[in-house]
Amino acid sequence: MKVSTDSLDGVLLVDKGEAMTSHDVVAVARKTLGVKKIGHCGTLDPMATGLLILVIGKGTKIQDLLMSEDKEYAGTIELGKTTNTQDREGDVMEERPVPDFTEEDLKKAFNQFRGDFYQTPPMVSAIKKDGVPLYKLARQGKEVAREPRLVHVYSYRIDGVALPEVDFTVVCSKGFYVRTYANDIGKTLGCGGHLKALRRTKSGKFDLQRSVTFEELKHGNRQDLVEKMLTLPEVSRLRGA
C-alpha cells in the first residue's frame, strides 16, 4: 500500500544486523527517510540480529503498545563457559567440562523455565538504578542488587544439539532476557553457559517477511522504503484491533 511521503506515519520492520545498536538503526532511518520522529520497539543488543520495529510519526503513539507484545527468538547457548555479561561478548569467568548430555537431559533443564517464573535482570541491561542505566555501572565494575521480575515462557523448542552448543527457539513475554535464560539453563545443567547467538524472529503479529535489511535502509531508495512501511490502519488490522 502506498504511503504519502509528505507526512510519514506508520511502522517499518527492519532486520537488524550484528555489531550495531538499535539506536544506530533509528539514526540511519531518520537520515534516509528525512523524519525526526522515529522510535523503536524493544532494544536488541549489538550482537543480536533480527526484527526491530520502527515506529514513525504518529506511529510513536502506539510504541508502548507494540513493545508490550510477546516475542519469539532463535538462539544458541554455548555450555561450559560462564561470562560476566551472560553472552559471548563478555569475559569468561568460569569454565567447566560439558557432560555428554542427552536431549532428554537438556529438556529437563529447559522445562524448569516454562510458564511464569522470576528472572533477575543482568547487570548489562538498560534498567536504571537511581537514574543510571545498569550497563554504565557494570562498565565501572560495579554490581548492584536487582529486583527479580516476573516473566513468562509460552513455549520453547530445542532445534539442534552439537555439544557444547544447543540451538533453541523460545516464545516469551515482554521484559524477558534471553541472555539470562541461557545463563540460568547452563547453571541448572551444572556446567554453566552463555548466549552465543540471538535472532528475534517475531514480535506480536510482526515477523521478518516484510522487513528491510539495514543495508536497504542505509543505501536504498527512500520511496521504496516508504512503500514497504505498514500504515497505521494496516497495523491495527494485523493486530486484530
C-alpha positions in Angstrom: 0.0 0.0 0.0 1.3 3.4 -0.9 2.1 5.8 1.9 2.3 9.6 1.4 5.8 10.9 1.9 4.5 14.3 3.0 3.7 13.1 6.5 5.1 9.7 7.3 3.1 7.8 9.9 3.4 4.1 10.3 5.7 1.2 11.1 8.8 -0.1 9.3 10.1 -3.5 10.0 13.9 -3.8 9.9 16.1 -6.9 10.0 18.9 -5.6 12.2 22.4 -7.0 11.6 25.2 -7.6 14.1 27.6 -5.1 15.5 25.1 -2.2 15.6 22.9 -0.8 18.3 19.1 -0.3 17.9 19.9 3.5 18.2 22.2 3.2 15.2 19.3 1.8 13.2 17.0 4.6 14.3 19.6 7.3 13.4 20.0 5.8 9.9 16.2 5.7 9.4 15.9 9.4 10.4 18.5 10.3 7.8 17.2 8.1 5.0 13.5 8.9 5.5 14.1 12.6 6.5 11.9 12.2 9.5 12.9 13.0 13.1 10.1 11.4 15.0 11.2 7.8 14.9 11.4 5.3 17.8 12.0 1.6 18.1 10.1 -1.2 20.0 12.3 -3.3 22.1 16.1 -2.9 22.2 18.3 -5.5 20.5 21.9 -5.9 21.8 24.6 -5.2 19.2 25.4 -9.0 18.9 21.7 -9.8 18.3 20.1 -9.7 14.8 16.5 -9.8 13.6 13.3 -8.0 13.9 13.4 -4.4 15.1 10.1 -2.5 14.8 10.5 1.2 13.9 7.5 3.5 14.7 7.4 6.6 12.6 5.5 9.9 13.0 2.1 9.2 14.7 3.2 5.6 14.9 5.2 6.6 18.0 1.8 6.9 19.9 1.5 3.1 19.8 5.1 2.4 20.7 4.4 1.2 24.2 1.5 -1.0 22.9 3.8 -2.7 20.4 6.6 -3.1 22.9 4.3 -4.9 25.4 3.7 -7.8 23.0 5.2 -11.3 23.1 8.5 -12.1 21.3 10.0 -15.1 19.6 13.7 -15.6 19.5 16.1 -18.2 18.0 19.3 -18.6 19.8 22.4 -20.7 20.6 23.7 -21.5 24.1 27.3 -22.4 24.5 27.6 -24.6 27.5 30.7 -24.9 29.7 31.6 -21.2 29.8 30.1 -18.5 32.0 30.7 -14.9 31.1 30.2 -11.6 33.1 27.6 -10.4 30.5 25.9 -13.7 30.1 26.7 -13.6 26.3 29.7 -14.2 24.1 30.8 -10.5 24.3 31.7 -10.7 27.9 34.8 -12.0 29.7 34.8 -15.7 30.6 34.5 -16.0 34.4 34.4 -19.8 34.7 35.0 -22.9 32.5 33.7 -26.3 33.3 33.6 -29.6 31.3 30.4 -30.3 29.5 29.0 -33.8 30.2 27.6 -35.8 27.3 24.0 -34.6 27.8 21.2 -36.3 26.0 18.3 -34.3 24.6 16.2 -35.5 27.5 18.7 -34.0 29.9 18.5 -30.7 28.1 14.7 -30.7 28.1 14.6 -31.3 31.8 16.7 -28.1 32.3 14.6 -26.1 29.8 11.4 -27.3 31.4 12.4 -25.6 34.6 11.9 -22.2 32.8 8.4 -22.5 31.4 5.2 -20.6 32.3 5.6 -17.9 35.0 8.9 -17.6 36.9 11.1 -14.8 38.3 14.2 -13.7 36.4 16.9 -11.4 37.8 17.9 -8.9 35.1 21.6 -8.9 34.1 23.9 -6.1 35.2 24.5 -5.4 31.5 21.0 -4.0 30.8 19.2 -0.7 30.3 17.3 -0.9 33.6 18.1 2.2 35.7 19.3 2.3 39.3 18.9 5.9 40.7 18.6 7.2 37.1 21.8 5.4 35.9 21.5 2.5 33.4 22.9 -0.7 34.9 25.2 -1.3 32.0 27.0 2.0 32.8 27.6 0.8 36.4 28.7 -2.6 35.0 31.4 -0.8 32.9 32.7 0.8 36.1 33.0 -2.7 37.6 30.1 -2.1 40.0 27.3 -4.6 40.8 24.1 -3.6 42.5 21.1 -5.6 43.7 18.4 -6.1 41.0 14.8 -6.8 41.7 13.7 -10.2 40.2 11.0 -9.7 37.6 8.0 -12.0 36.7 8.4 -13.2 33.2 6.6 -15.9 31.1 7.8 -18.5 28.6 4.9 -19.7 26.5 6.9 -22.4 24.6 10.4 -23.5 23.6 11.9 -25.9 21.2 15.4 -27.5 21.0 16.3 -27.1 17.4 19.7 -28.8 17.4 22.4 -30.2 19.7 26.1 -30.2 18.8 27.7 -30.0 22.3 28.8 -27.7 23.7 26.2 -25.8 21.6 22.5 -26.0 21.8 20.2 -24.3 19.3 16.7 -23.3 20.6 13.6 -21.2 19.9 11.7 -19.5 22.7 8.4 -17.6 22.8 8.4 -15.2 25.8 6.8 -12.2 27.4 8.0 -8.6 27.3 11.0 -7.8 29.5 12.5 -11.3 29.1 16.3 -11.6 29.0 17.4 -14.4 26.7 21.0 -13.9 27.9 19.8 -14.7 31.5 17.7 -17.6 30.2 20.9 -19.1 28.6 22.9 -18.4 31.8 20.3 -20.0 34.0 19.9 -23.1 31.9 23.7 -23.6 32.0 23.6 -23.2 35.8 20.8 -25.7 36.0 22.8 -28.2 34.0 25.7 -27.7 36.4 28.3 -26.7 33.8 27.4 -23.1 33.1 26.7 -21.5 29.8 26.2 -18.3 27.9 24.3 -16.9 24.9 26.4 -17.3 21.8 23.9 -16.1 19.2 20.5 -14.5 19.2 17.9 -13.6 16.5 14.5 -12.0 17.1 12.1 -13.7 14.6 8.7 -12.3 15.8 7.2 -9.6 17.9 3.4 -9.8 18.4 1.9 -10.2 15.0 5.0 -9.0 13.2 7.7 -11.2 11.6 10.6 -10.7 9.2 8.6 -11.3 6.0 8.0 -7.6 5.3 11.3 -6.4 6.8 14.0 -4.5 5.1 17.7 -5.1 5.8 19.9 -2.5 7.4 21.8 -2.1 4.0 18.5 -1.4 2.3 17.6 1.1 5.0 21.0 2.9 4.7 21.5 2.8 0.9 18.1 2.1 -0.5 15.7 4.4 -2.3 13.6 6.5 0.0 10.4 5.9 -1.9 10.9 2.1 -1.9 11.3 2.2 1.8 8.2 4.3 2.2 6.2 1.8 0.2 7.4 -1.0 2.4 6.1 0.7 5.5 2.9 -0.5 7.2 0.2 2.2 7.6 -1.4 2.6 11.0 -4.7 1.1 9.7 -2.7 -1.9 8.4 -1.1 -2.3 11.8 -4.4 -2.1 13.5 -5.9 -4.8 11.2 -2.8 -7.0 11.6 -3.1 -6.9 15.4 -6.8 -7.6 15.2 -7.6 -4.3 17.0 
